[in-house]
């Protein structure tokens, strides 16, 4: 059995995430998720918001990124992914949507690229939607191919990665997460 854990702290818990990155010491990838708009409770939908994007850019400013890319973290964390979520809030062809999303988050992409280049770690920027599934298969493939040991990959998992299909019961089960995290993790058998 190999452990493949995903912890989700949310933007309001950045300090707890930073502490865990140092304390856990075995995190091999950091997934930073930002999005293109908030959920409007009164309307029961997500909506694009430039103000929301600006707030997220402030949450992940250079001071915060400095800690995410600190020497104590990058000695074990070699893969960073910036996932720009809720691409379904933009209109256009997929390539146009990706370009627009990247433009909105250009300052964060620029800063993360500079840190990853300085620290010698891999950075991937992906655009997608957790609601529609766009981009999530690519994210899953990247994480499997880059952080899961080869001996932990069974035939079904390899087939799913090659076919670009999402997880379909390939041994993922919940694990308790550290304090402050909203979701648990996964155990790959």
matplotlib code that plots the C-alpha trace (Angstrom):
import matplotlib.pyplot as plt

x = [0.0, 1.1, -0.4, -1.5, -2.9, -4.6, -5.1, -7.3, -6.9, -8.7, -7.5, -8.7, -6.2, -3.0, -1.0, -2.1, -1.1, 2.3, 2.9, 1.9, 4.2, 7.1, 5.9, 4.8, 8.0, 7.0, 4.8, 5.9, 3.5, 1.7, -1.6, -2.7, -6.3, -7.6, -10.8, -12.6, -15.6, -17.4, -20.5, -23.5, -25.7, -28.8, -28.6, -27.3, -24.6, -21.0, -20.4, -17.3, -15.8, -12.7, -12.8, -12.7, -9.7, -8.0, -8.6, -7.1, -4.0, -3.6, -4.0, -1.1, 1.2, 5.0, 5.1, 3.0, 4.7, 8.1, 7.0, 5.5, 8.9, 11.1, 14.2, 12.7, 9.7, 11.4, 13.8, 10.9, 8.2, 9.3, 6.1, 3.9, 0.6, -1.5, -5.0, -7.3, -10.7, -14.2, -13.2, -16.8, -17.5, -15.7, -17.0, -15.1, -13.2, -11.1, -7.8, -9.4, -10.7, -7.4, -5.6, -8.2, -7.8, -4.0, -4.2, -6.4, -3.8, -0.7, 0.9, 0.6, 1.8, 4.8, 5.7, 5.3, 7.4, 10.2, 10.2, 10.1, 13.0, 15.0, 14.4, 14.7, 11.2, 8.5, 5.6, 2.5, -0.3, -3.6, -7.0, -10.2, -13.4, -14.0, -17.8, -17.6, -14.4, -12.5, -8.8, -9.2, -8.1, -4.9, -4.3, -4.8, -2.5, 0.2, 0.1, 0.0, 2.9, 5.1, 4.5, 3.1, 5.9, 5.7, 5.3, 2.1, 0.5, -1.7, -2.8, -6.2, -4.6, -2.1, -4.9, -7.0, -4.0, -3.2, -6.9, -7.3, -10.2, -11.0, -10.6, -13.2, -12.9, -9.2, -8.6, -9.2, -10.5, -10.7, -8.1, -8.2, -6.4, -4.3, -5.9, -7.4, -7.8, -11.3, -10.9, -9.0, -6.7, -6.6, -5.1, -4.0, -3.8]
y = [0.0, 3.5, 6.7, 9.4, 12.1, 15.4, 18.1, 21.1, 24.1, 26.8, 30.4, 31.3, 28.8, 29.6, 29.8, 26.3, 25.0, 26.6, 25.1, 21.6, 21.9, 22.2, 19.8, 17.0, 17.1, 14.5, 16.5, 16.0, 18.3, 21.5, 22.3, 25.9, 26.4, 29.8, 30.5, 32.9, 33.8, 33.2, 31.2, 33.5, 31.9, 34.0, 33.0, 29.5, 29.8, 30.8, 34.1, 35.6, 38.4, 40.5, 41.6, 38.0, 37.4, 40.5, 39.2, 35.9, 37.5, 39.4, 36.2, 34.6, 37.6, 37.3, 37.1, 34.0, 32.4, 33.0, 30.5, 28.0, 28.0, 28.1, 25.9, 23.7, 23.0, 22.6, 20.0, 17.6, 19.3, 19.3, 19.8, 22.8, 23.2, 26.3, 25.2, 28.0, 26.7, 27.6, 28.0, 27.3, 30.9, 32.2, 31.9, 31.0, 28.1, 26.1, 27.7, 31.2, 30.3, 29.1, 32.2, 34.5, 32.7, 32.8, 36.6, 37.2, 35.3, 36.5, 38.2, 35.0, 32.9, 35.2, 35.1, 31.4, 30.9, 33.1, 31.1, 27.7, 28.7, 30.0, 26.9, 24.3, 22.9, 22.0, 24.3, 23.5, 26.0, 24.3, 25.8, 23.8, 23.4, 21.0, 21.3, 20.2, 18.1, 20.2, 20.0, 17.6, 14.5, 16.3, 17.3, 13.8, 12.4, 14.9, 14.0, 10.3, 10.5, 12.7, 11.9, 8.3, 5.7, 3.3, 0.3, 1.8, 2.0, -1.0, -2.0, -0.3, 3.0, 2.9, 2.3, 5.2, 7.6, 6.5, 6.8, 10.1, 8.8, 9.9, 7.7, 4.9, 3.1, 2.3, 2.0, 5.5, 5.8, 8.6, 9.3, 11.9, 15.1, 17.2, 20.0, 22.8, 20.8, 20.5, 17.2, 14.1, 12.2, 9.1, 5.7, 4.1, 0.3]
z = [0.0, -0.8, 0.6, -1.8, 0.3, -0.7, 1.9, 1.3, 3.6, 1.6, 1.3, 4.7, 6.3, 4.4, 7.7, 8.7, 5.2, 5.5, 8.9, 7.6, 4.6, 7.0, 9.7, 7.4, 5.5, 2.9, 0.6, -3.0, -4.7, -3.9, -5.7, -5.5, -6.6, -7.5, -9.3, -11.6, -9.4, -6.1, -5.4, -5.1, -2.5, -3.3, -6.9, -6.2, -8.9, -9.5, -11.3, -12.8, -10.7, -11.3, -7.7, -6.5, -8.7, -7.3, -3.7, -4.6, -6.1, -2.8, -0.8, -2.8, -2.9, -2.9, 0.9, 1.0, -2.1, -0.4, 2.3, -0.2, -2.0, 1.1, 1.2, 3.9, 1.6, -1.8, -0.4, -0.5, -2.6, -6.2, -8.1, -7.9, -9.8, -10.2, -11.1, -12.3, -11.5, -12.8, -16.4, -17.3, -16.2, -19.3, -22.9, -26.0, -27.5, -25.0, -26.1, -25.8, -22.3, -21.2, -22.5, -20.7, -17.4, -17.6, -18.3, -15.2, -13.1, -14.9, -11.8, -9.8, -12.8, -13.2, -9.5, -9.2, -12.3, -10.9, -7.6, -9.3, -11.6, -8.6, -6.5, -9.3, -9.0, -11.6, -12.1, -14.2, -14.8, -15.6, -16.4, -15.8, -13.9, -11.0, -11.8, -15.4, -15.1, -17.7, -16.9, -13.9, -15.9, -16.9, -13.3, -12.1, -14.8, -13.9, -10.2, -10.8, -13.3, -11.2, -7.5, -7.2, -7.2, -10.1, -7.8, -6.5, -10.0, -10.8, -14.2, -13.9, -12.7, -15.6, -18.1, -16.7, -16.9, -20.5, -21.5, -19.7, -17.7, -14.2, -11.2, -11.3, -8.0, -8.4, -4.7, -3.4, 0.1, 2.7, 5.3, 8.1, 7.2, 9.5, 11.6, 9.6, 6.4, 4.9, 3.0, 3.7, 1.4, -0.6, -0.1, -3.3, -3.0]

ax = plt.figure().add_subplot(projection="3d")
ax.plot(x, y, z, "-o")
ax.set_aspect("equal")
plt.show()
